[in-house]
Amino acid sequence: MSAARTLLASLLIGAAGVATLAAASDGFRAFTSQAALRLDVAEQPRPLPTVVLETAQGERIPLSSLRGRWLLVDFIYTRCTTYCMVQGGVFARVQRELAGPIARDKVALLSISFDPRHDGPTQLAGYLQRMGGRGERWIVARPADAAGLQALLRSFGVVVLPDGLGGYVHNAAINVVDPQGRLVAVTDWQSPDEALAVLARGGVR
């Protein structure tokens, strides 16, 4: 094969790879929109959709029933062995640091699985146990139906992509929901102090 043909083949392969990545990542927005999402939510808090969650205890609860307290929300899937595990450890730390406000029912933690086909109550309960969650104020749940899942992903700006190995790639954050049920902040999951600062500004001590 001539040098020119080799170069052309390489360019075609590269272009195909870029096109595939662009399609899988929604035109690359999955990797570039987190900062824009944070700014948009900070400037215009988002009311949460009307959805029903099924908890690790098998109970069905409307998301709206959690209003009246601050919520820290993350999105997980229980088969994840990488970032979700670290993220769960961060939530366990936050639960310890917020023990006082949690005991006074000022704050609750909510982990939502975006993999409800695999994550039933048994798997959700196992995740909470592995992460070291304590008490009733760390709720691990899944949307009760597909429409609810899609509504939540849109509202929180969560992008979930199959990784080709049976798992998922997804953006991660600690989302802060105020007592009125509005998403008011999207913070770095690796820096939980950001979320704690939002709570402090809201009067949580």
Secondary structure per residue as TSV (DSSP state, phi and psi in degrees):
chain	resnum	aa	ss	phi	psi
A	1	M	-	360.0	133.0
A	2	S	-	-69.5	165.4
A	3	A	H	-61.8	-37.7
A	4	A	H	-65.1	-43.3
A	5	R	H	-67.4	-37.0
A	6	T	H	-62.0	-43.4
A	7	L	H	-63.5	-43.1
A	8	L	H	-62.5	-43.6
A	9	A	H	-61.9	-41.7
A	10	S	H	-63.0	-40.8
A	11	L	H	-65.0	-40.7
A	12	L	H	-65.4	-42.1
A	13	I	H	-63.9	-44.0
A	14	G	H	-62.0	-42.1
A	15	A	H	-64.1	-40.1
A	16	A	H	-63.6	-40.3
A	17	G	H	-64.2	-42.2
A	18	V	H	-64.0	-42.9
A	19	A	H	-62.3	-41.8
A	20	T	H	-63.6	-44.8
A	21	L	H	-64.1	-40.4
A	22	A	H	-63.1	-41.9
A	23	A	H	-65.7	-42.4
A	24	A	H	-69.7	-27.5
A	25	S	T	-106.4	20.2
A	26	D	T	56.5	56.0
A	27	G	T	65.3	33.5
A	28	F	T	72.9	-1.7
A	29	R	H	-65.3	-26.7
A	30	A	H	-59.9	-24.8
A	31	F	H	-105.0	-6.1
A	32	T	H	-124.5	-4.4
A	33	S	-	-98.4	-3.1
A	34	Q	H	-62.8	-41.9
A	35	A	H	-64.7	-41.0
A	36	A	H	-65.1	-38.8
A	37	L	H	-61.3	-46.2
A	38	R	H	-58.6	-45.5
A	39	L	H	-64.9	-43.4
A	40	D	H	-62.7	-44.7
A	41	V	H	-67.0	-40.1
A	42	A	H	-63.2	-37.1
A	43	E	H	-82.2	-29.9
A	44	Q	S	-142.6	87.8
A	45	P	-	-52.3	143.9
A	46	R	E	-105.7	125.9
A	47	P	E	-67.7	144.0
A	48	L	-	-82.7	151.3
A	49	P	-	-71.6	162.8
A	50	T	-	-84.8	102.9
A	51	V	-	-135.6	161.7
A	52	V	E	-111.5	136.4
A	53	L	E	-111.3	146.8
A	54	E	E	-108.1	123.7
A	55	T	E	-88.4	174.1
A	56	A	T	-63.8	-18.9
A	57	Q	T	-90.3	1.5
A	58	G	S	82.6	7.7
A	59	E	-	-85.9	147.8
A	60	R	E	-105.6	124.5
A	61	I	E	-132.7	139.3
A	62	P	E	-69.1	140.7
A	63	L	G	-57.8	-33.2
A	64	S	G	-64.1	-20.1
A	65	S	G	-69.8	-11.9
A	66	L	G	-91.4	0.9
A	67	R	T	-65.8	161.2
A	68	G	T	99.6	-6.5
A	69	R	S	-141.3	161.0
A	70	W	E	-75.2	141.7
A	71	L	E	-119.6	136.4
A	72	L	E	-107.0	121.4
A	73	V	E	-120.9	132.9
A	74	D	E	-130.5	165.5
A	75	F	E	-118.5	132.9
A	76	I	E	-142.4	171.0
A	77	Y	-	-138.7	139.9
A	78	T	T	-72.7	-18.8
A	79	R	T	-81.8	-7.3
A	80	C	-	-66.1	135.2
A	81	T	-	-116.4	9.8
A	82	T	S	-119.8	-103.3
A	83	Y	H	-61.2	-38.3
A	84	C	H	-61.9	-34.7
A	85	M	H	-65.8	-44.2
A	86	V	H	-65.1	-43.0
A	87	Q	H	-61.3	-40.3
A	88	G	H	-62.8	-37.0
A	89	G	H	-64.7	-36.1
A	90	V	H	-64.7	-42.1
A	91	F	H	-63.9	-37.8
A	92	A	H	-62.6	-40.0
A	93	R	H	-64.1	-44.1
A	94	V	H	-61.8	-39.7
A	95	Q	H	-60.2	-40.1
A	96	R	H	-67.0	-42.8
A	97	E	H	-68.2	-27.1
A	98	L	T	-102.8	23.9
A	99	A	H	-55.0	-40.6
A	100	G	H	-65.0	-58.2
A	101	P	H	-59.8	-33.6
A	102	I	H	-65.9	-43.4
A	103	A	H	-62.9	-30.0
A	104	R	T	-88.1	7.3
A	105	D	T	62.2	33.2
A	106	K	S	-91.6	-23.7
A	107	V	E	-140.6	146.5
A	108	A	E	-140.4	154.1
A	109	L	E	-103.8	142.0
A	110	L	E	-137.0	116.0
A	111	S	E	-105.3	124.0
A	112	I	E	-112.7	125.8
A	113	S	E	-82.0	131.8
A	114	F	S	-96.2	14.0
A	115	D	-	-124.3	58.9
A	116	P	T	-65.7	-20.1
A	117	R	T	-64.6	-34.3
A	118	H	T	-100.9	-23.6
A	119	D	-	-102.8	86.4
A	120	G	-	-87.7	-177.7
A	121	P	H	-53.3	-38.7
A	122	T	H	-63.2	-45.5
A	123	Q	H	-67.6	-38.2
A	124	L	H	-65.1	-42.5
A	125	A	H	-64.4	-38.7
A	126	G	H	-64.4	-38.3
A	127	Y	H	-61.7	-47.3
A	128	L	H	-60.2	-41.0
A	129	Q	H	-66.2	-43.7
A	130	R	H	-62.6	-35.0
A	131	M	H	-80.8	-9.8
A	132	G	T	83.7	23.4
A	133	G	-	-67.7	143.8
A	134	R	-	-130.6	145.4
A	135	G	S	77.8	-175.6
A	136	E	S	-91.6	-5.8
A	137	R	S	-96.1	11.0
A	138	W	E	-116.7	102.2
A	139	I	E	-95.9	126.5
A	140	V	E	-112.8	126.1
A	141	A	E	-149.7	169.2
A	142	R	E	-130.3	152.4
A	143	P	E	-62.5	142.9
A	144	A	S	-74.6	-17.6
A	145	D	S	-151.2	167.1
A	146	A	H	-65.2	-36.4
A	147	A	H	-64.3	-40.0
A	148	G	H	-64.1	-40.0
A	149	L	H	-59.9	-49.1
A	150	Q	H	-64.2	-37.5
A	151	A	H	-63.9	-40.1
A	152	L	H	-67.5	-44.8
A	153	L	H	-60.2	-41.4
A	154	R	H	-64.8	-47.1
A	155	S	H	-62.4	-39.7
A	156	F	H	-92.2	-2.2
A	157	G	T	67.0	33.9
A	158	V	-	-90.8	127.9
A	159	V	-	-109.8	124.7
A	160	V	E	-120.9	124.5
A	161	L	E	-126.5	133.8
A	162	P	E	-59.0	139.0
A	163	D	-	-93.7	2.0
A	164	G	S	82.2	-3.0
A	165	L	S	-119.9	15.0
A	166	G	S	95.2	-4.6
A	167	G	S	-115.3	-156.0
A	168	Y	E	-139.7	153.3
A	169	V	E	-108.7	134.8
A	170	H	E	-152.5	153.5
A	171	N	-	-76.3	150.1
A	172	A	-	-130.8	147.5
A	173	A	-	-163.6	163.5
A	174	I	E	-101.1	111.9
A	175	N	E	-93.5	136.6
A	176	V	E	-108.9	123.5
A	177	V	E	-114.3	130.5
A	178	D	-	-82.9	172.0
A	179	P	T	-63.2	-16.4
A	180	Q	T	-84.5	0.7
A	181	G	S	81.8	30.8
A	182	R	E	-114.4	137.3
A	183	L	E	-73.1	115.1
A	184	V	E	-112.9	-13.9
A	185	A	E	-157.9	143.1
A	186	V	E	-119.4	112.6
A	187	T	E	-117.6	163.4
A	188	D	-	-67.7	123.9
A	189	W	T	-68.5	-21.1
A	190	Q	T	-85.7	-8.6
A	191	S	-	-127.7	73.7
A	192	P	H	-61.2	-18.2
A	193	D	H	-60.1	-26.6
A	194	E	H	-61.7	-46.8
A	195	A	H	-66.1	-40.0
A	196	L	H	-63.9	-34.2
A	197	A	H	-66.8	-37.7
A	198	V	H	-61.9	-43.6
A	199	L	H	-62.6	-41.8
A	200	A	H	-61.7	-40.8
A	201	R	H	-64.9	-25.5
A	202	G	T	-86.4	3.8
A	203	G	T	94.8	8.6
A	204	V	-	-85.4	121.3
A	205	R	-	-126.1	360.0
